[in-house]
Amino acid sequence: MVKHDRPVGSKPRWLKTRIPSHPNYFAVLKIVRENNLHTICQSARCPNIGHCWAEKTATFLIMGDICTRNCSFCAVAKGTPRPLNSQEPKSVAKAARTMGLKYAVITSVTRDDLPDGGALHFAQTIRAIRKLTPQTKVEVLIPDFQGVIDSLKTVLEAQPDVLNHNLEVPERIYPRINRPPYFFKRSLEILQSAKEAGLITKSGLMVGLGETEKDLVDTFEALSKVACDLLTIGQYLQPTKNNYPVIKYYSPREFDYLKKLALDFGFQAVESGPLVRSSYHAAKMADKIKTPKREIEGNAP
């Protein structure tokens, strides 16, 4: 694991990806543009965009493409967001129908400028998809809504099939990504509330920012205590020279090791690999929920 908190050199070969060329990639691009939508695939410079769009899947980014926070790992633009587009929920639903999605993933920028953090907009998008394409399952990857429980309840009441909220990194690493450590507990409380509401829960971690194996094990344990069902683990990639540097590139073998470690904590599915991101194989992960939902530690009969 990590021994030195120094930036590393060039990307290893297993992180190289091909330039998108599949016809489906351009078909998805056309649908996104025609509906005046954003995707996290584009805004966050996801390395899997060619692969995912070739399979006609995409993660919709709602509420604009400008974030009110300044996390040091993220490629999404920061600043003052534009007003919400009231037609966006219907546009997302229309795009999902055109793409023939059986599983839609919806995320957003963080909108601390809005009283509810954009919770109602999430709920409206979930309901718009359900109305237009009832067969489509919906996973939402939500921000923390500044810890306001009523905002979270607004999303939970719309009953997404999966509630995803990323811890991003272990608690000790939070200052490195420009987040106060108490946000870690806040995020765990979000996952716990979603589990208590009966939803399938999911979280994601980046590695390569100077964490130790103990940091990761402690994080797996923390997620296990709130009965999180699904987990993704991927390599942090520095988007620009202004973002936090990569301290370590994990090998595919190390990612396999982390997956085994995580599964020992009771997750029902774990995706772990250099190019894994929050929505990677999202539908396949959700399909692995076969057993009854785990009880939150301390609440079991």
Order of alpha helices (4+ residues) and beta strands (2+ residues): alpha-beta-alpha-alpha-beta-beta-beta-alpha-beta-alpha-beta-alpha-beta-alpha-beta-alpha-beta-alpha-beta-alpha
